[in-house]
Amino acid sequence: QVQLVESGGGLVQAGGSLRVSCAASGRTFSRYTMGWFRQAPGKEREFVAAIRWSGGITNYADSVKGRFTISRDNAKNTVYLQMNSLKPEDTAVYYCNALSQGILSWGQGTQVTVSS
C-alpha cells in the first residue's frame, strides 16, 4: 500500500502563509491522484484539494479556492499544499491522501493552527 507522511504544519497568524508537504512511498507515485483533506475538532473530514497525476487538473473546495494551491513533484514523490491568506477557520489537521488502484490511503496528518 501507499505510505504517506505529512509535514510542515504549525502555527501561523491570520493572513499568513504555510506550505504543507506529503511524501509518498510507492513506485508509481506519478500515477496516483493525490489530495488534501482537513478535519477540525468535532467536525467531519472535508475535502480541500486534489490533483491528478498529470498535474494539470486540480480541484479545490470553494472555501479555499483562490487561496490554496496544490502541486506535486513526481520526481520527489511529494505533493504540496500552499496555503495563503490563512484564516482562523482553516485551523485543522490536514491529511494527505492518495488514490491508487481504487484504494484510498491516508497519512497521519499535520496540525495547522491559524491565530486571529
Beta strands, then each sheet from edge to edge (+ up, - down):
strand 1: 4-7
strand 2: 10-13
strand 3: 18-24
strand 4: 33-39
strand 5: 46-51
strand 6: 58-60
strand 7: 68-73
strand 8: 78-83
strand 9: 92-100
strand 10: 103-106
strand 11: 110-115
sheet 1: 1+ 3- 8+ 7-
sheet 2: 2+ 11+ 9- 4+ 5- 6+
sheet 3: 2+ 11+ 9- 10+
end
